Amino acid sequence: MNISNKMKEIRAITGLTRKDFSDKYGIPLRTLEEWEAGRRIPPEYVIRMLAYYVGVSAIVEQADGNTSEEIKNSRNINIIRDIENRKIVVIHDIIFKNKQNIKWDEVEQYLEQYINEFYTIAEDGEKIYIGRDLPDEYAHSQYTARLKGSVAKAKANAVQAVPELIQISENGSYIENKNQKHNLDAKYGWYRYDSRFAIAIYNNDNEVERYNVYKVRMIIRCDADGKKYLYDMINIKKEPSTPLG
């Protein structure tokens, strides 16, 4: 991400208009407009200073794995740190917009691009693979079928951030598989990790109004081949209070 985009990201996270952001932080409005448009380049220290006051890190991190260039170029995703130095995956684009009628078949189709990719959890170095079972399970599991409203919309749009959500996963725990249905695909048990993501909320003028932050439980199966595969993402809950809100 170039510096002008970092500038826009920081302002978007505050939910302020250009005018309000300019007034609050003492930046001439014309200067701010030129920075965001890329016509002028703000000094790096300005970016870091604003990030400090806003309460996030403006340093973008990339998912560690074998993500194809096609996937990378099709997503508007980055990782930031909140005021408590915890990582959040920020999803800027909303590709599934109607929270009352999510087209889950399209969600399933979107996920198919990740099949055979793998991503590494930064905390423990575990490689997590994407198998052919993920798209169907993610889009049509019993958990997904129960989702409604903003949480359904959040899960649908989180498909854009699968690589990054795996990367920032933390607090892993293990349980044995006790379900005969999964004797092969989870022969060596199940792992659960916590992750977090933020979804952009747009107003009627198609401007970012705020970001809603969600926590999510990543469900990972350990296959008979010894590899770990992402199985589903469940227990998605909006955080009641967040510096991105």
Backbone as JSON, one array per atom type, in Angstrom:
{
  "sequence": "MNISNKMKEIRAITGLTRKDFSDKYGIPLRTLEEWEAGRRIPPEYVIRMLAYYVGVSAIVEQADGNTSEEIKNSRNINIIRDIENRKIVVIHDIIFKNKQNIKWDEVEQYLEQYINEFYTIAEDGEKIYIGRDLPDEYAHSQYTARLKGSVAKAKANAVQAVPELIQISENGSYIENKNQKHNLDAKYGWYRYDSRFAIAIYNNDNEVERYNVYKVRMIIRCDADGKKYLYDMINIKKEPSTPLG",
  "N": [[0.86, -1.19, 0.0], [0.61, 2.22, -0.9], [1.76, 5.46, 0.34], [-0.25, 7.44, 0.14], [-2.57, 5.92, 0.12], [-2.4, 4.82, 2.67], [-2.85, 7.09, 4.12], [-5.54, 7.66, 3.49], [-6.69, 5.38, 4.57], [-6.22, 5.68, 7.33], [-7.78, 7.95, 7.89], [-10.31, 6.95, 7.18], [-10.74, 5.02, 9.12], [-11.2, 6.57, 11.36], [-13.68, 7.53, 10.8], [-14.23, 10.12, 10.12], [-15.08, 12.98, 8.09], [-13.24, 14.52, 5.37], [-13.06, 17.27, 5.9], [-13.65, 17.43, 8.68], [-11.59, 15.81, 9.69], [-9.4, 17.28, 8.89], [-9.77, 19.64, 10.39], [-9.61, 18.62, 13.01], [-6.99, 17.59, 13.26], [-5.36, 19.6, 12.42], [-4.51, 19.9, 9.75], [-4.17, 21.45, 6.66], [-7.01, 21.61, 4.56], [-6.83, 21.46, 1.74], [-4.26, 20.43, 1.45], [-4.57, 17.9, 2.63], [-6.39, 16.76, 0.82], [-4.78, 16.61, -1.46], [-2.77, 14.88, -0.58], [-4.26, 12.5, -0.19], [-5.12, 12.03, -2.77], [-2.8, 11.44, -4.0], [-1.28, 13.3, -5.28], [0.54, 14.77, -3.93], [3.11, 13.79, -1.64], [2.88, 12.8, 1.65], [5.07, 13.35, 4.46], [6.73, 10.53, 5.95], [6.82, 10.52, 8.73], [4.56, 11.94, 9.43], [2.47, 10.21, 8.81], [2.99, 8.18, 10.69], [2.68, 9.6, 13.07], [-0.03, 10.41, 12.95], [-1.21, 7.89, 12.91], [-0.55, 7.04, 15.46], [-2.06, 8.85, 17.07], [-4.64, 8.24, 16.22], [-4.81, 5.65, 16.99], [-4.03, 3.25, 15.8], [-1.93, 1.01, 13.9], [-0.21, 2.02, 11.04], [1.22, 0.41, 9.48], [1.27, -1.94, 7.02], [0.68, -5.4, 6.88], [1.44, -8.44, 5.19], [-0.19, -11.47, 4.17], [1.26, -14.59, 5.02], [2.14, -17.04, 2.92], [1.24, -19.05, 0.07], [-0.21, -17.43, -1.63], [-1.74, -16.7, -4.69], [-0.9, -14.31, -7.28], [-3.16, -13.38, -8.58], [-5.22, -13.66, -6.69], [-4.24, -11.97, -4.66], [-4.31, -9.48, -5.95], [-6.99, -9.03, -6.25], [-8.2, -8.28, -3.93], [-9.04, -6.02, -1.28], [-7.55, -5.69, 1.31], [-6.06, -5.46, 4.54], [-3.79, -5.68, 7.37], [-3.95, -4.33, 10.56], [-2.99, -2.81, 13.71], [-4.71, -2.46, 16.78], [-5.43, -0.03, 19.38], [-4.6, -1.41, 21.6], [-2.57, -2.89, 20.68], [-3.28, -5.21, 19.37], [-3.85, -7.41, 16.65], [-5.88, -6.81, 13.76], [-7.77, -7.82, 11.0], [-8.56, -5.87, 8.31], [-11.3, -5.32, 6.3], [-12.07, -3.75, 3.48], [-13.77, -3.6, 1.27], [-17.15, -4.32, 0.39], [-18.54, -7.05, -0.81], [-20.68, -8.73, -0.73], [-23.63, -7.52, -0.32], [-26.36, -7.44, 0.55], [-27.71, -7.99, 3.48], [-29.97, -9.32, 4.25], [-30.44, -11.25, 2.43], [-28.29, -13.19, 1.66], [-26.33, -14.5, -0.9], [-25.41, -17.48, -0.75], [-24.41, -19.49, -2.39], [-22.82, -18.07, -4.12], [-20.91, -17.18, -2.35], [-19.72, -19.62, -1.71], [-18.64, -20.22, -4.23], [-16.77, -18.14, -4.47], [-14.89, -18.88, -2.53], [-13.63, -21.02, -3.69], [-11.39, -20.27, -5.09], [-9.28, -20.36, -3.33], [-8.56, -22.99, -2.94], [-6.15, -25.51, -2.43], [-4.23, -23.7, -1.68], [-2.02, -22.49, 0.96], [-1.54, -21.16, 4.27], [0.3, -19.48, 6.85], [0.18, -19.57, 10.36], [1.08, -16.92, 12.31], [1.67, -16.89, 15.05], [2.34, -19.52, 15.94], [3.55, -20.83, 13.84], [2.26, -22.82, 12.39], [1.21, -24.44, 9.42], [-1.63, -23.91, 7.49], [-3.86, -25.44, 5.43], [-6.0, -25.12, 2.52], [-8.67, -27.01, 1.73], [-10.76, -28.99, -0.52], [-13.16, -29.23, 0.71], [-13.79, -26.96, 2.16], [-15.22, -24.67, 0.86], [-17.97, -25.54, 0.55], [-18.67, -26.33, 3.18], [-18.25, -23.97, 4.66], [-20.11, -22.21, 3.5], [-22.56, -23.52, 3.72], [-22.95, -24.8, 6.15], [-24.47, -26.0, 9.25], [-24.19, -24.04, 11.17], [-23.85, -21.7, 9.6], [-26.34, -21.63, 8.33], [-28.0, -20.74, 10.33], [-27.43, -18.1, 10.66], [-28.18, -14.59, 10.61], [-28.94, -11.28, 9.34], [-26.58, -8.73, 10.2], [-24.46, -10.33, 11.08], [-24.51, -12.54, 9.38], [-23.89, -11.2, 7.02], [-21.34, -10.35, 7.7], [-19.92, -12.8, 7.92], [-20.14, -13.7, 5.28], [-18.69, -11.72, 3.84], [-16.22, -11.99, 4.99], [-14.87, -13.92, 3.62], [-13.13, -12.78, 1.87], [-10.86, -12.35, 3.3], [-9.58, -14.64, 4.15], [-6.81, -15.63, 4.02], [-5.41, -13.74, 5.66], [-6.84, -13.85, 8.07], [-6.23, -16.38, 8.94], [-3.47, -16.04, 9.29], [-3.24, -14.2, 11.49], [-4.32, -15.62, 13.54], [-4.75, -16.83, 16.91], [-4.14, -18.18, 20.25], [-4.45, -21.03, 20.15], [-6.12, -24.19, 20.53], [-6.64, -27.7, 21.29], [-8.7, -30.53, 20.49], [-9.74, -33.94, 20.68], [-10.97, -35.92, 17.93], [-14.23, -37.11, 17.97], [-16.24, -37.91, 16.4], [-17.59, -40.13, 14.2], [-18.1, -39.56, 11.56], [-16.03, -37.96, 10.8], [-13.73, -39.5, 10.82], [-11.65, -39.85, 9.03], [-11.09, -37.33, 7.71], [-10.6, -35.76, 9.9], [-8.83, -37.2, 11.41], [-6.71, -36.91, 13.21], [-7.7, -35.12, 15.0], [-9.03, -31.89, 16.16], [-8.43, -28.38, 15.86], [-8.7, -25.18, 17.37], [-8.8, -21.73, 16.91], [-8.55, -18.23, 17.77], [-9.58, -15.28, 16.03], [-9.75, -12.01, 14.42], [-11.68, -9.53, 12.72], [-12.44, -6.58, 10.78], [-15.19, -4.9, 9.38], [-16.03, -2.69, 6.82], [-18.39, -0.07, 7.09], [-20.66, 1.53, 5.12], [-22.07, 4.76, 4.27], [-25.03, 6.42, 2.91], [-23.93, 7.92, 0.9], [-21.96, 6.4, -0.06], [-19.58, 6.49, 1.37], [-17.09, 5.6, 3.76], [-18.31, 5.06, 6.91], [-17.79, 3.96, 9.39], [-16.04, 1.25, 11.09], [-17.04, -2.0, 11.83], [-16.05, -4.29, 14.26], [-15.32, -7.72, 14.52], [-15.11, -10.78, 16.35], [-13.91, -14.11, 15.79], [-14.11, -17.67, 15.61], [-11.79, -19.9, 14.46], [-12.01, -22.94, 12.87], [-10.22, -25.86, 12.58], [-9.22, -28.79, 10.99], [-7.35, -31.81, 11.49], [-6.05, -33.77, 9.18], [-6.0, -37.2, 7.9], [-3.73, -37.29, 6.4], [-1.98, -35.87, 7.86], [-1.81, -33.15, 7.57], [-3.02, -29.84, 8.34], [-6.21, -28.4, 7.94], [-8.31, -25.66, 7.09], [-11.59, -25.65, 8.25], [-14.04, -24.4, 8.94], [-15.51, -21.22, 9.88], [-16.66, -19.97, 12.83], [-18.91, -18.9, 15.52], [-19.07, -16.09, 15.3], [-18.94, -12.87, 16.44], [-19.92, -9.55, 17.12], [-17.77, -7.11, 18.4], [-18.43, -5.26, 21.3], [-17.27, -2.8, 21.93], [-14.85, -0.84, 20.43], [-11.79, 0.57, 19.14], [-12.05, 1.08, 16.44], [-14.65, 1.6, 16.02]],
  "CA": [[0.0, 0.0, 0.0], [1.43, 3.42, -0.92], [1.52, 6.37, 1.46], [-1.54, 8.12, 0.0], [-3.6, 4.98, 0.56], [-2.32, 4.74, 4.13], [-3.49, 8.31, 4.62], [-6.99, 7.47, 3.36], [-7.08, 4.33, 5.51], [-6.26, 6.23, 8.69], [-8.97, 8.81, 8.02], [-11.52, 6.12, 7.11], [-10.9, 4.34, 10.4], [-11.78, 7.52, 12.32], [-15.06, 7.83, 10.42], [-14.37, 11.56, 9.92], [-14.98, 13.53, 6.74], [-11.97, 15.22, 5.16], [-13.12, 18.57, 6.59], [-13.55, 17.21, 10.13], [-10.25, 15.3, 9.97], [-8.51, 18.42, 8.72], [-9.93, 20.53, 11.54], [-9.19, 17.98, 14.26], [-5.55, 17.35, 13.34], [-4.62, 20.78, 12.0], [-3.93, 19.75, 8.41], [-4.95, 22.21, 5.68], [-7.9, 20.73, 3.79], [-6.28, 21.26, 0.39], [-3.11, 19.53, 1.58], [-5.1, 16.56, 2.87], [-6.96, 16.28, -0.44], [-3.69, 16.26, -2.38], [-2.14, 13.67, -0.05], [-5.1, 11.33, -0.45], [-5.19, 11.82, -4.22], [-1.49, 11.02, -4.47], [-0.6, 14.38, -6.01], [1.67, 15.11, -3.07], [3.42, 12.69, -0.73], [3.11, 13.27, 3.02], [6.24, 12.76, 5.12], [6.43, 9.29, 6.66], [6.59, 10.77, 10.16], [3.18, 12.4, 9.59], [1.66, 8.99, 8.84], [3.19, 7.5, 11.98], [2.11, 10.43, 14.13], [-1.49, 10.3, 12.88], [-1.57, 6.53, 13.32], [-0.45, 7.01, 16.93], [-3.19, 9.56, 17.67], [-5.88, 7.53, 15.9], [-4.8, 4.43, 17.79], [-3.78, 2.07, 14.99], [-0.66, 1.0, 13.18], [-0.4, 2.21, 9.6], [2.1, -0.51, 8.77], [0.49, -3.02, 6.45], [1.33, -6.7, 6.87], [0.93, -9.32, 4.16], [-0.38, -12.85, 4.58], [2.4, -15.45, 4.73], [1.68, -18.28, 2.32], [1.51, -19.12, -1.36], [-1.32, -16.78, -2.3], [-1.44, -16.34, -6.07], [-0.99, -12.88, -7.57], [-4.54, -13.08, -8.96], [-5.98, -13.48, -5.46], [-3.74, -10.77, -3.99], [-4.71, -8.27, -6.66], [-8.45, -8.89, -6.3], [-8.72, -8.02, -2.59], [-8.65, -4.78, -0.62], [-7.42, -6.2, 2.68], [-4.78, -5.3, 5.21], [-3.76, -5.97, 8.8], [-3.51, -3.21, 11.39], [-3.02, -3.07, 15.15], [-5.55, -1.51, 17.48], [-4.75, 0.74, 20.43], [-4.04, -2.37, 22.55], [-1.54, -3.6, 19.92], [-3.81, -6.48, 18.87], [-4.04, -7.38, 15.2], [-7.22, -6.89, 13.17], [-7.81, -7.83, 9.55], [-9.52, -4.86, 7.88], [-11.93, -5.62, 5.01], [-12.55, -2.44, 3.03], [-14.81, -3.73, 0.24], [-18.3, -5.17, 0.69], [-18.93, -7.69, -2.08], [-22.01, -9.31, -0.5], [-24.2, -6.32, 0.29], [-27.71, -7.59, 1.08], [-27.62, -8.84, 4.66], [-31.21, -10.08, 4.42], [-30.52, -12.29, 1.41], [-26.94, -13.53, 1.22], [-26.28, -15.56, -1.92], [-24.36, -18.35, -0.23], [-23.78, -20.22, -3.49], [-21.76, -17.2, -4.63], [-19.86, -17.23, -1.33], [-19.03, -20.89, -1.95], [-17.87, -20.09, -5.46], [-15.64, -17.25, -4.18], [-13.9, -19.6, -1.74], [-12.95, -22.05, -4.49], [-10.1, -19.77, -5.57], [-8.24, -20.63, -2.34], [-8.27, -24.42, -2.83], [-4.74, -25.91, -2.6], [-3.33, -22.71, -1.09], [-1.79, -22.65, 2.39], [-1.15, -19.93, 4.96], [1.0, -19.79, 8.09], [-0.2, -18.84, 11.57], [2.29, -16.24, 12.78], [1.93, -17.16, 16.46], [2.97, -20.82, 16.22], [4.21, -21.37, 12.66], [1.51, -23.92, 11.77], [0.7, -24.23, 8.07], [-3.04, -24.27, 7.37], [-4.19, -25.63, 4.02], [-7.4, -24.97, 2.1], [-9.08, -28.2, 0.99], [-11.95, -28.87, -1.36], [-14.37, -29.26, 1.53], [-14.07, -25.68, 2.82], [-16.27, -23.82, 0.29], [-19.32, -26.03, 0.85], [-18.9, -26.29, 4.63], [-18.3, -22.57, 5.08], [-21.31, -21.55, 2.99], [-23.81, -24.26, 3.92], [-22.96, -25.54, 7.42], [-25.61, -25.72, 10.14], [-23.94, -22.74, 11.8], [-24.14, -20.65, 8.62], [-27.78, -21.6, 8.06], [-28.69, -20.03, 11.42], [-27.02, -16.69, 10.71], [-29.07, -13.59, 10.04], [-28.56, -9.88, 9.47], [-25.21, -8.24, 10.06], [-23.49, -11.41, 11.29], [-24.48, -13.28, 8.12], [-23.15, -10.35, 6.08], [-19.93, -10.35, 8.12], [-19.29, -14.06, 7.53], [-20.05, -13.74, 3.82], [-17.62, -10.85, 3.36], [-14.95, -12.42, 5.56], [-14.17, -14.82, 2.69], [-12.06, -12.02, 1.21], [-9.71, -12.21, 4.21], [-9.18, -15.95, 4.68], [-5.37, -15.74, 4.29], [-4.99, -12.89, 6.79], [-7.47, -14.35, 9.29], [-5.4, -17.51, 9.38], [-2.17, -15.54, 9.73], [-3.26, -13.54, 12.8], [-4.98, -16.49, 14.52], [-4.01, -16.98, 18.16], [-4.77, -18.94, 21.34], [-4.85, -22.33, 19.64], [-6.42, -25.28, 21.46], [-6.82, -28.98, 20.59], [-9.6, -31.54, 21.03], [-9.77, -35.16, 19.88], [-12.17, -36.14, 17.12], [-15.08, -38.18, 18.5], [-17.34, -38.06, 15.45], [-17.22, -41.11, 13.18], [-18.19, -38.91, 10.25], [-14.75, -37.3, 10.5], [-12.64, -40.4, 11.18], [-10.54, -39.67, 8.1], [-10.69, -35.94, 7.45], [-10.12, -35.18, 11.17], [-8.29, -38.37, 12.12], [-5.82, -36.48, 14.29], [-8.36, -34.16, 15.88], [-9.47, -30.55, 15.77], [-7.78, -27.23, 16.48], [-9.51, -23.97, 17.34], [-8.03, -20.5, 17.11], [-9.3, -16.97, 17.75], [-9.12, -14.28, 15.08], [-10.57, -10.8, 14.44], [-11.72, -8.77, 11.48], [-13.28, -5.37, 10.77], [-15.94, -4.71, 8.14], [-16.37, -1.29, 6.55], [-19.81, 0.29, 7.01], [-20.77, 2.69, 4.23], [-23.31, 5.54, 4.37], [-25.78, 6.54, 1.65], [-23.07, 8.56, -0.1], [-20.91, 5.42, -0.37], [-18.36, 6.82, 2.1], [-16.94, 4.79, 4.96], [-18.83, 5.73, 8.11], [-17.08, 3.37, 10.52], [-15.73, -0.16, 10.91], [-17.49, -2.89, 12.89], [-15.05, -5.32, 14.52], [-15.89, -9.01, 14.92], [-14.21, -11.87, 16.7], [-14.34, -15.32, 15.1], [-13.4, -18.89, 15.96], [-11.33, -20.64, 13.29], [-12.06, -24.39, 13.1], [-9.22, -26.49, 11.74], [-9.17, -30.25, 11.15], [-6.06, -32.43, 11.18], [-6.42, -34.86, 8.29], [-5.23, -38.44, 7.94], [-2.43, -37.04, 5.76], [-1.15, -35.14, 8.81], [-1.89, -31.71, 7.35], [-4.14, -29.13, 8.98], [-7.05, -27.74, 6.94], [-9.4, -24.82, 7.59], [-12.86, -26.34, 8.06], [-15.13, -23.43, 8.98], [-15.33, -20.09, 10.79], [-17.91, -19.94, 13.58], [-18.96, -18.04, 16.72], [-18.77, -14.72, 14.89], [-19.64, -11.93, 17.32], [-19.46, -8.17, 17.05], [-17.21, -6.6, 19.64], [-19.28, -4.14, 21.72], [-16.54, -1.53, 22.0], [-13.62, -0.98, 19.68], [-11.26, 1.83, 18.64], [-12.42, 1.29, 15.05], [-16.08, 1.83, 15.92]],
  "C": [[0.89, 1.23, 0.0], [0.99, 4.39, 0.17], [0.17, 7.07, 1.36], [-2.68, 7.2, 0.43], [-3.59, 4.79, 2.07], [-3.04, 5.94, 4.76], [-5.0, 8.16, 4.6], [-7.49, 6.43, 4.36], [-7.2, 4.87, 6.93], [-7.49, 7.11, 8.88], [-10.25, 7.99, 8.02], [-11.79, 5.44, 8.44], [-11.51, 5.28, 11.44], [-13.24, 7.79, 12.04], [-15.3, 9.31, 10.15], [-14.37, 11.92, 8.43], [-13.62, 14.2, 6.6], [-11.94, 16.53, 5.95], [-12.93, 18.39, 8.09], [-12.16, 16.71, 10.52], [-9.23, 16.43, 9.89], [-8.56, 19.35, 9.93], [-9.36, 19.92, 12.82], [-7.68, 17.88, 14.38], [-4.71, 18.48, 12.76], [-3.92, 20.66, 10.67], [-4.77, 20.58, 7.44], [-5.75, 21.27, 4.78], [-7.34, 20.44, 2.4], [-5.09, 20.3, 0.42], [-3.57, 18.09, 1.77], [-5.66, 15.95, 1.59], [-5.86, 15.83, -1.4], [-2.93, 15.04, -1.89], [-2.95, 12.44, -0.41], [-5.2, 11.01, -1.94], [-3.86, 11.36, -4.8], [-0.74, 12.08, -5.25], [0.59, 14.93, -5.24], [1.88, 13.96, -2.09], [3.67, 13.23, 0.67], [4.37, 12.64, 3.6], [5.84, 11.52, 5.91], [6.13, 9.53, 8.13], [5.16, 11.25, 10.42], [2.24, 11.2, 9.68], [1.77, 8.31, 10.19], [2.56, 8.29, 13.12], [0.59, 10.33, 14.14], [-1.95, 8.92, 13.31], [-1.54, 6.41, 14.84], [-1.67, 7.66, 17.57], [-4.51, 8.85, 17.41], [-5.97, 6.23, 16.68], [-4.65, 3.17, 16.98], [-2.37, 2.13, 14.45], [-0.94, 1.15, 11.7], [0.49, 1.28, 8.8], [1.29, -1.71, 8.31], [1.3, -4.3, 6.46], [0.67, -7.57, 5.82], [0.79, -10.74, 4.7], [0.82, -13.68, 4.14], [1.88, -16.76, 4.17], [2.01, -18.28, 0.85], [0.37, -18.51, -2.16], [-0.92, -16.35, -3.71], [-1.59, -14.83, -6.26], [-2.42, -12.48, -7.92], [-5.39, -12.82, -7.72], [-5.55, -12.2, -4.76], [-4.29, -9.5, -4.63], [-6.21, -8.03, -6.65], [-9.04, -8.47, -4.96], [-8.18, -6.71, -2.03], [-8.62, -5.04, 0.88], [-6.09, -5.77, 3.26], [-4.92, -5.57, 6.7], [-3.24, -4.74, 9.53], [-3.48, -3.67, 12.85], [-3.9, -2.02, 15.81], [-4.76, -0.84, 18.6], [-4.13, -0.15, 21.5], [-2.98, -3.25, 21.9], [-1.98, -4.98, 19.46], [-4.11, -6.35, 17.38], [-5.51, -7.52, 14.81], [-7.05, -6.93, 11.65], [-8.91, -6.87, 9.1], [-9.99, -5.18, 6.46], [-12.6, -4.34, 4.53], [-13.7, -2.53, 2.04], [-15.92, -4.66, 0.7], [-18.78, -5.77, -0.62], [-20.26, -8.43, -1.97], [-22.78, -8.3, 0.34], [-25.53, -6.53, 1.0], [-27.72, -8.54, 2.27], [-28.87, -9.67, 4.91], [-31.29, -11.25, 3.44], [-29.14, -12.58, 0.85], [-27.02, -14.66, 0.2], [-25.11, -16.49, -1.59], [-23.7, -19.2, -1.31], [-22.65, -19.39, -4.1], [-20.6, -17.12, -3.64], [-19.03, -18.49, -1.52], [-18.12, -20.8, -3.18], [-16.63, -19.21, -5.24], [-14.52, -18.02, -3.48], [-13.1, -20.6, -2.57], [-11.59, -21.58, -5.0], [-8.95, -20.08, -4.6], [-7.81, -22.1, -2.3], [-6.82, -24.7, -3.25], [-3.75, -24.84, -2.16], [-3.04, -23.09, 0.36], [-1.3, -21.33, 2.96], [-0.61, -20.29, 6.33], [0.49, -18.93, 9.24], [1.06, -18.23, 12.17], [2.66, -16.65, 14.2], [2.69, -18.46, 16.69], [3.61, -21.49, 15.0], [3.49, -22.5, 11.96], [1.04, -23.52, 10.36], [-0.74, -24.74, 7.99], [-3.39, -24.29, 5.88], [-5.68, -25.39, 3.77], [-7.75, -26.17, 1.23], [-10.35, -27.97, 0.21], [-13.24, -28.87, -0.55], [-14.75, -27.89, 2.1], [-15.2, -24.88, 2.18], [-17.68, -24.26, 0.66], [-19.62, -25.93, 2.34], [-19.09, -24.86, 5.11], [-19.65, -21.94, 4.71], [-22.61, -22.23, 3.38], [-23.84, -25.08, 5.21], [-24.19, -25.19, 8.24], [-25.43, -24.37, 10.81], [-24.31, -21.61, 10.84], [-25.63, -20.51, 8.38], [-28.55, -20.83, 9.12], [-28.41, -18.53, 11.43], [-28.03, -15.78, 10.03], [-28.44, -12.2, 10.15], [-27.09, -9.59, 9.31], [-24.16, -9.33, 10.26], [-23.38, -12.28, 10.04], [-23.66, -12.51, 7.08], [-21.66, -10.36, 6.41], [-19.25, -11.65, 7.7], [-19.13, -14.14, 6.02], [-18.86, -12.93, 3.32], [-16.26, -11.22, 3.91], [-14.19, -13.36, 4.63], [-13.03, -14.1, 1.98], [-10.76, -12.06, 2.01], [-9.24, -13.53, 4.79], [-7.68, -16.03, 4.95], [-4.93, -14.97, 5.54], [-5.6, -13.36, 8.1], [-6.73, -15.56, 9.83], [-4.1, -16.98, 9.97], [-2.21, -14.97, 11.14], [-3.93, -14.39, 13.88], [-4.1, -16.69, 15.75], [-4.79, -17.84, 19.13], [-5.28, -20.3, 20.87], [-5.1, -23.35, 20.74], [-6.76, -26.53, 20.66], [-7.87, -29.83, 21.28], [-9.57, -32.75, 20.1], [-11.05, -35.22, 19.05], [-12.95, -37.32, 17.7], [-16.28, -38.45, 17.6], [-16.91, -38.99, 14.33], [-17.24, -40.53, 11.78], [-16.85, -38.33, 9.82], [-13.55, -38.18, 10.85], [-11.42, -40.27, 10.26], [-10.11, -38.22, 7.98], [-10.28, -35.19, 8.72], [-9.55, -36.3, 12.05], [-7.46, -37.97, 13.33], [-6.38, -35.29, 15.07], [-8.62, -32.8, 15.27], [-8.68, -29.48, 16.53], [-8.71, -26.03, 16.35], [-8.62, -22.77, 17.67], [-8.99, -19.3, 17.13], [-8.71, -16.04, 16.7], [-10.09, -13.1, 15.12], [-10.55, -10.13, 13.07], [-12.66, -7.58, 11.62], [-13.9, -5.22, 9.39], [-16.29, -3.23, 7.98], [-17.89, -1.12, 6.46], [-19.92, 1.59, 6.21], [-22.09, 3.42, 4.45], [-23.97, 5.64, 3.0], [-24.99, 7.21, 0.54], [-21.9, 7.68, -0.51], [-19.55, 5.82, 0.21], [-18.3, 5.97, 3.35], [-17.36, 5.59, 6.18], [-18.09, 5.26, 9.36], [-16.7, 1.94, 10.14], [-16.3, -0.93, 12.1], [-16.49, -4.03, 13.03], [-15.73, -6.57, 15.05], [-14.78, -9.94, 15.39], [-14.79, -13.15, 16.1], [-13.5, -16.5, 15.58], [-13.07, -19.66, 14.68], [-11.29, -22.13, 13.63], [-11.17, -25.08, 12.08], [-9.18, -27.99, 12.03], [-7.78, -30.75, 10.79], [-6.33, -33.74, 10.46], [-5.55, -36.1, 8.51], [-3.86, -38.27, 7.29], [-1.49, -36.23, 6.65], [-1.17, -33.63, 8.64], [-3.11, -31.12, 8.04], [-4.87, -28.3, 7.92], [-8.09, -26.87, 7.63], [-10.72, -25.49, 7.24], [-14.05, -25.38, 8.03], [-14.71, -22.27, 9.89], [-16.66, -19.87, 11.49], [-17.82, -18.96, 14.76], [-18.56, -16.6, 16.4], [-19.61, -13.76, 15.73], [-19.04, -10.54, 17.19], [-18.94, -7.73, 18.4], [-17.98, -5.34, 20.04], [-18.58, -2.8, 21.73], [-15.2, -1.72, 21.34], [-13.12, 0.38, 19.22], [-11.57, 2.08, 17.17], [-13.87, 1.68, 14.9], [-16.43, 3.29, 15.73]]
}
